[in-house]
């Protein structure tokens, strides 16, 4: 009987139960995710190796160019590790070292040291390995799409285990889906980038959407990302690989050390689509980037505050978009932002050039409490370096913070499918809808000193109910008559009891 997605998810979640109390919940992802990845590529390698032996013979069957997955070195198949009962931690470390040596592209992916985790003894690790052995994870047994979805659910599970800090590497799926749909005119050959890639959710959703909603082949798209946290960057690399996507994830800070540059022009690499949820109001290396080699931060002579890097990230991503005058096409970006970006007074100096250069296409205001243990109000900023003629000189504001757009869960809110469809329909139709959306001219925004507060442009107040005067007067007369009857009855009782 084929393995179902719920069964697979339950199977993977049980890994955490096996090591619970042996390591801190914040470290679950470091020890479990690499093992799941190792199991999946080992199973698939065995399948492909058997086919290659049959076709080419054993002498040529290990040639790396025959495989679209990492090659498993001899002596390090999953069953080889499973056979170890003593010093399992050392065996796992050795296996990951051998994998990396055989496949240099995996450098930096396997970061956990199983020996360092004292409580992960032979018994615990043996049970973990044996549990993962239960199901084959090769592509014939579990399609990459299903394995990838289960893997992402496992990543989300670990983010929830970590609480607030988990939000640093995992954006809720409904927000990711919205970002992708707001820039969704995809076609073969397009390039996608996330400069604060986290676990890779934005890129993976773009690939899924292209395949499932547009009938495209995501292997004909290019995915890249950069992540400052090396442990999270490793997860993103495994995540792309387990989804069958050929992507490149680089480490380090995108602002201080942008990894994707054009060697011929010494400019930043430019992309068709940029998708991102950057860390809100984080510190950034302002003093080191006063004279940025890439000219990213030239929207005003004063750079954003060192303790509030929101506009530094926005300027960086704007510079990463393809431009018609340079590249023949224009890129688009969907960026999750804190609300303050829209109206903080001292940042109008950055909003002005962004608007006057007609880079802003839409702003979608979102409900509060959408993120793991973080109630800060947020929005999605849509940038378009090549707006269609009918949208030039205008910005669409969408107020999607009302209850019609979301549902309350136990610990946070979540945009509903209907809410997402409502937002996207308004955006695609460039609609103006009472108390929901409005397209606004740059002239009007200019008159408001480039303040982008949604409430300035869309009436977000609850409508007052119309009063039927005749009906209300009739109700009042009925109440007055009832009162008179009660008073008369009360008077009779008082008289009967000889009260004055």
TADAPE-V947961 format. One record per pair of residues at least 4 apart in sequence whose ideal C-beta (glycine too) atoms are under 7 Angstrom apart, sorted by sequence separation. I is the first residue (numbers start at 1). J is the second residue. If there is no record, write none. Layout:
# TADAPE-V947961
i:I j:J
i:I j:J
This chain:
# TADAPE-V947961
i:3 j:7
i:4 j:8
i:5 j:9
i:6 j:10
i:7 j:11
i:8 j:12
i:9 j:13
i:10 j:14
i:14 j:18
i:16 j:20
i:19 j:23
i:23 j:27
i:27 j:31
i:28 j:32
i:29 j:33
i:32 j:36
i:33 j:37
i:34 j:38
i:35 j:39
i:36 j:40
i:37 j:41
i:38 j:42
i:39 j:43
i:40 j:44
i:41 j:45
i:42 j:46
i:43 j:47
i:44 j:48
i:45 j:49
i:46 j:50
i:47 j:51
i:48 j:52
i:49 j:53
i:50 j:54
i:51 j:55
i:52 j:56
i:53 j:57
i:56 j:60
i:57 j:61
i:67 j:71
i:72 j:76
i:76 j:80
i:78 j:82
i:79 j:83
i:84 j:88
i:87 j:91
i:88 j:92
i:89 j:93
i:90 j:94
i:91 j:95
i:92 j:96
i:93 j:97
i:94 j:98
i:95 j:99
i:96 j:100
i:97 j:101
i:98 j:102
i:99 j:103
i:106 j:110
i:120 j:124
i:121 j:125
i:122 j:126
i:123 j:127
i:124 j:128
i:125 j:129
i:126 j:130
i:127 j:131
i:128 j:132
i:129 j:133
i:137 j:141
i:139 j:143
i:142 j:146
i:143 j:147
i:144 j:148
i:145 j:149
i:146 j:150
i:147 j:151
i:148 j:152
i:149 j:153
i:150 j:154
i:151 j:155
i:152 j:156
i:153 j:157
i:154 j:158
i:155 j:159
i:156 j:160
i:157 j:161
i:158 j:162
i:162 j:166
i:166 j:170
i:171 j:175
i:173 j:177
i:174 j:178
i:175 j:179
i:176 j:180
i:177 j:181
i:178 j:182
i:180 j:184
i:186 j:190
i:200 j:204
i:201 j:205
i:202 j:206
i:203 j:207
i:204 j:208
i:205 j:209
i:206 j:210
i:207 j:211
i:208 j:212
i:209 j:213
i:210 j:214
i:229 j:233
i:230 j:234
i:232 j:236
i:233 j:237
i:234 j:238
i:235 j:239
i:236 j:240
i:237 j:241
i:238 j:242
i:239 j:243
i:253 j:257
i:254 j:258
i:262 j:266
i:285 j:289
i:292 j:296
i:304 j:308
i:309 j:313
i:310 j:314
i:311 j:315
i:312 j:316
i:313 j:317
i:314 j:318
i:315 j:319
i:316 j:320
i:323 j:327
i:324 j:328
i:337 j:341
i:340 j:344
i:347 j:351
i:348 j:352
i:350 j:354
i:351 j:355
i:352 j:356
i:353 j:357
i:366 j:370
i:387 j:391
i:409 j:413
i:415 j:419
i:416 j:420
i:417 j:421
i:418 j:422
i:419 j:423
i:420 j:424
i:421 j:425
i:422 j:426
i:423 j:427
i:424 j:428
i:425 j:429
i:433 j:437
i:440 j:444
i:442 j:446
i:443 j:447
i:444 j:448
i:446 j:450
i:454 j:458
i:468 j:472
i:469 j:473
i:470 j:474
i:471 j:475
i:472 j:476
i:473 j:477
i:474 j:478
i:475 j:479
i:476 j:480
i:477 j:481
i:478 j:482
i:479 j:483
i:480 j:484
i:481 j:485
i:482 j:486
i:483 j:487
i:484 j:488
i:485 j:489
i:486 j:490
i:487 j:491
i:488 j:492
i:489 j:493
i:490 j:494
i:491 j:495
i:492 j:496
i:493 j:497
i:3 j:8
i:23 j:28
i:53 j:58
i:56 j:61
i:72 j:77
i:75 j:80
i:120 j:125
i:136 j:141
i:137 j:142
i:139 j:144
i:142 j:147
i:161 j:166
i:171 j:176
i:209 j:214
i:211 j:216
i:227 j:232
i:240 j:245
i:252 j:257
i:261 j:266
i:262 j:267
i:292 j:297
i:304 j:309
i:322 j:327
i:324 j:329
i:354 j:359
i:355 j:360
i:387 j:392
i:400 j:405
i:408 j:413
i:409 j:414
i:415 j:420
i:426 j:431
i:432 j:437
i:440 j:445
i:445 j:450
i:451 j:456
i:455 j:460
i:467 j:472
i:494 j:499
i:100 j:106
i:114 j:120
i:135 j:141
i:160 j:166
i:197 j:203
i:210 j:216
i:227 j:233
i:261 j:267
i:297 j:303
i:304 j:310
i:324 j:330
i:341 j:347
i:354 j:360
i:369 j:375
i:407 j:413
i:431 j:437
i:432 j:438
i:454 j:460
i:64 j:71
i:84 j:91
i:99 j:106
i:100 j:107
i:159 j:166
i:211 j:218
i:240 j:247
i:252 j:259
i:261 j:268
i:262 j:269
i:304 j:311
i:322 j:329
i:323 j:330
i:368 j:375
i:406 j:413
i:407 j:414
i:426 j:433
i:432 j:439
i:445 j:452
i:23 j:31
i:53 j:61
i:158 j:166
i:159 j:167
i:194 j:202
i:210 j:218
i:260 j:268
i:261 j:269
i:289 j:297
i:304 j:312
i:322 j:330
i:370 j:378
i:406 j:414
i:448 j:456
i:19 j:28
i:52 j:61
i:62 j:71
i:194 j:203
i:227 j:236
i:240 j:249
i:250 j:259
i:260 j:269
i:321 j:330
i:322 j:331
i:368 j:377
i:406 j:415
i:407 j:416
i:430 j:439
i:81 j:91
i:100 j:110
i:137 j:147
i:159 j:169
i:258 j:268
i:321 j:331
i:405 j:415
i:406 j:416
i:426 j:436
i:81 j:92
i:99 j:110
i:114 j:125
i:159 j:170
i:192 j:203
i:207 j:218
i:210 j:221
i:225 j:236
i:405 j:416
i:426 j:437
i:16 j:28
i:19 j:31
i:49 j:61
i:237 j:249
i:321 j:333
i:366 j:378
i:236 j:249
i:290 j:303
i:366 j:379
i:406 j:419
i:52 j:66
i:81 j:95
i:96 j:110
i:156 j:170
i:192 j:206
i:207 j:221
i:365 j:379
i:366 j:380
i:405 j:419
i:155 j:170
i:297 j:312
i:364 j:379
i:404 j:419
i:16 j:32
i:207 j:223
i:233 j:249
i:299 j:315
i:317 j:333
i:363 j:379
i:364 j:380
i:15 j:32
i:223 j:240
i:286 j:303
i:405 j:422
i:440 j:457
i:233 j:251
i:297 j:315
i:317 j:335
i:363 j:381
i:48 j:67
i:76 j:95
i:287 j:306
i:296 j:315
i:400 j:419
i:438 j:457
i:93 j:113
i:203 j:223
i:286 j:306
i:296 j:316
i:362 j:382
i:438 j:458
i:93 j:114
i:230 j:251
i:314 j:335
i:342 j:363
i:361 j:382
i:437 j:458
i:45 j:67
i:76 j:98
i:92 j:114
i:93 j:115
i:203 j:225
i:223 j:245
i:227 j:249
i:284 j:306
i:361 j:383
i:436 j:458
i:76 j:99
i:179 j:202
i:224 j:247
i:283 j:306
i:296 j:319
i:360 j:383
i:361 j:384
i:400 j:423
i:435 j:458
i:12 j:36
i:45 j:69
i:186 j:210
i:223 j:247
i:224 j:248
i:225 j:249
i:226 j:250
i:227 j:251
i:228 j:252
i:283 j:307
i:359 j:383
i:435 j:459
i:44 j:69
i:73 j:98
i:89 j:114
i:90 j:115
i:176 j:201
i:180 j:205
i:184 j:209
i:200 j:225
i:228 j:253
i:284 j:309
i:294 j:319
i:398 j:423
i:435 j:460
i:45 j:71
i:73 j:99
i:89 j:115
i:176 j:202
i:180 j:206
i:226 j:252
i:268 j:294
i:283 j:309
i:359 j:385
i:361 j:387
i:45 j:72
i:72 j:99
i:171 j:198
i:218 j:245
i:219 j:246
i:267 j:294
i:281 j:308
i:282 j:309
i:310 j:337
i:41 j:69
i:170 j:198
i:177 j:205
i:186 j:214
i:188 j:216
i:197 j:225
i:226 j:254
i:284 j:312
i:310 j:338
i:398 j:426
i:41 j:70
i:70 j:99
i:73 j:102
i:169 j:198
i:170 j:199
i:176 j:205
i:180 j:209
i:188 j:217
i:192 j:221
i:197 j:226
i:198 j:227
i:255 j:284
i:256 j:285
i:281 j:310
i:358 j:387
i:398 j:427
i:42 j:72
i:169 j:199
i:171 j:201
i:186 j:216
i:192 j:222
i:197 j:227
i:255 j:285
i:280 j:310
i:361 j:391
i:41 j:72
i:46 j:77
i:71 j:102
i:89 j:120
i:170 j:201
i:171 j:202
i:189 j:220
i:190 j:221
i:191 j:222
i:192 j:223
i:193 j:224
i:194 j:225
i:195 j:226
i:196 j:227
i:310 j:341
i:396 j:427
i:71 j:103
i:188 j:220
i:193 j:225
i:256 j:288
i:363 j:395
i:70 j:103
i:92 j:125
i:199 j:232
i:226 j:259
i:362 j:395
i:365 j:398
i:88 j:122
i:198 j:232
i:255 j:289
i:358 j:392
i:361 j:395
i:362 j:396
i:363 j:397
i:364 j:398
i:365 j:399
i:366 j:400
i:367 j:401
i:396 j:430
i:42 j:77
i:43 j:78
i:204 j:239
i:278 j:313
i:358 j:393
i:360 j:395
i:361 j:396
i:365 j:400
i:366 j:401
i:42 j:78
i:70 j:106
i:86 j:122
i:89 j:125
i:199 j:235
i:200 j:236
i:207 j:243
i:224 j:260
i:258 j:294
i:311 j:347
i:362 j:398
i:364 j:400
i:365 j:401
i:399 j:435
i:85 j:122
i:88 j:125
i:199 j:236
i:203 j:240
i:342 j:379
i:399 j:436
i:88 j:126
i:198 j:236
i:207 j:245
i:338 j:376
i:339 j:377
i:367 j:405
i:398 j:436
i:399 j:437
i:39 j:78
i:197 j:236
i:200 j:239
i:204 j:243
i:311 j:350
i:339 j:378
i:367 j:406
i:391 j:430
i:398 j:437
i:38 j:78
i:199 j:239
i:200 j:240
i:338 j:378
i:339 j:379
i:372 j:412
i:397 j:437
i:85 j:126
i:276 j:317
i:318 j:359
i:337 j:378
i:371 j:412
i:396 j:437
i:397 j:438
i:336 j:378
i:337 j:379
i:370 j:412
i:274 j:317
i:369 j:412
i:370 j:413
i:396 j:439
i:397 j:440
i:155 j:199
i:203 j:247
i:336 j:380
i:337 j:381
i:369 j:413
i:335 j:380
i:368 j:413
i:394 j:439
i:395 j:440
i:274 j:320
i:334 j:380
i:335 j:381
i:367 j:413
i:394 j:440
i:82 j:129
i:274 j:321
i:302 j:349
i:394 j:441
i:81 j:129
i:82 j:130
i:334 j:382
i:393 j:441
i:152 j:201
i:271 j:320
i:300 j:349
i:393 j:442
i:270 j:320
i:271 j:321
i:272 j:322
i:300 j:350
i:333 j:383
i:395 j:445
i:82 j:133
i:268 j:319
i:270 j:321
i:271 j:322
i:299 j:350
i:332 j:383
i:152 j:204
i:197 j:249
i:268 j:320
i:270 j:322
i:332 j:384
i:255 j:309
i:299 j:353
i:330 j:384
i:331 j:385
i:299 j:354
i:330 j:385
i:399 j:454
i:148 j:204
i:330 j:386
i:255 j:312
i:270 j:327
i:274 j:331
i:281 j:338
i:329 j:386
i:397 j:454
i:196 j:254
i:255 j:313
i:273 j:331
i:280 j:338
i:195 j:254
i:272 j:331
i:273 j:332
i:274 j:333
i:275 j:334
i:276 j:335
i:277 j:336
i:364 j:423
i:399 j:458
i:271 j:331
i:397 j:457
i:255 j:316
i:270 j:331
i:397 j:458
i:399 j:460
i:34 j:96
i:254 j:316
i:321 j:383
i:323 j:385
i:324 j:386
i:169 j:232
i:322 j:385
i:321 j:385
i:318 j:383
i:362 j:427
i:193 j:260
i:206 j:273
i:206 j:275
i:202 j:275
i:202 j:276
i:34 j:110
i:34 j:112
i:193 j:271
i:192 j:271
i:155 j:235
i:191 j:271
i:196 j:276
i:30 j:111
i:31 j:112
i:191 j:272
i:192 j:273
i:193 j:274
i:194 j:275
i:195 j:276
i:196 j:277
i:30 j:112
i:190 j:272
i:194 j:276
i:196 j:278
i:31 j:114
i:190 j:273
i:192 j:275
i:196 j:279
i:31 j:117
i:355 j:442
i:151 j:239
i:31 j:120
i:363 j:452
i:365 j:454
i:183 j:273
i:355 j:445
i:47 j:138
i:151 j:242
i:363 j:454
i:35 j:128
i:39 j:132
i:43 j:136
i:47 j:140
i:23 j:117
i:43 j:137
i:44 j:138
i:148 j:242
i:22 j:117
i:43 j:138
i:44 j:139
i:147 j:242
i:148 j:243
i:180 j:275
i:355 j:450
i:23 j:119
i:36 j:132
i:179 j:275
i:280 j:376
i:22 j:119
i:23 j:120
i:35 j:132
i:40 j:137
i:22 j:120
i:39 j:137
i:352 j:450
i:144 j:243
i:351 j:450
i:144 j:244
i:19 j:120
i:348 j:449
i:351 j:452
i:22 j:124
i:348 j:450
i:348 j:451
i:19 j:124
i:18 j:124
i:171 j:277
i:40 j:147
i:343 j:451
i:18 j:127
i:19 j:128
i:343 j:452
i:18 j:128
i:342 j:452
i:343 j:453
i:168 j:279
i:342 j:453
i:15 j:128
i:18 j:131
i:36 j:151
i:15 j:131
i:14 j:131
i:111 j:230
i:111 j:231
i:33 j:154
i:195 j:316
i:108 j:230
i:195 j:317
i:11 j:134
i:111 j:234
i:11 j:135
i:108 j:233
i:109 j:234
i:195 j:320
i:29 j:155
i:108 j:234
i:193 j:320
i:109 j:237
i:29 j:158
i:109 j:238
i:28 j:158
i:3 j:135
i:28 j:161
i:8 j:142
i:25 j:161
i:26 j:162
i:25 j:162
i:3 j:141
i:8 j:146
i:12 j:150
i:3 j:142
i:26 j:165
i:5 j:146
i:9 j:150
i:13 j:154
i:8 j:150
i:12 j:154
i:108 j:251
i:5 j:149
i:9 j:153
i:13 j:157
i:5 j:150
i:183 j:332
i:183 j:333
i:183 j:334
i:182 j:334
i:179 j:334
i:179 j:336
i:175 j:336
i:171 j:336
i:182 j:362
i:175 j:370
i:172 j:370
i:182 j:380
i:172 j:371
i:183 j:382
i:182 j:382
i:30 j:231
i:37 j:238
i:179 j:380
i:33 j:235
i:40 j:242
i:178 j:380
i:34 j:238
i:167 j:371
i:33 j:238
i:37 j:242
i:167 j:372
i:29 j:235
i:166 j:372
i:167 j:373
i:167 j:374
i:164 j:372
i:163 j:372
i:164 j:373
i:163 j:373
i:164 j:374
i:160 j:372
i:159 j:372
i:178 j:415
i:174 j:414
i:174 j:415
i:172 j:414
i:178 j:420
i:177 j:420
i:181 j:424
i:178 j:423
i:182 j:427
i:174 j:420
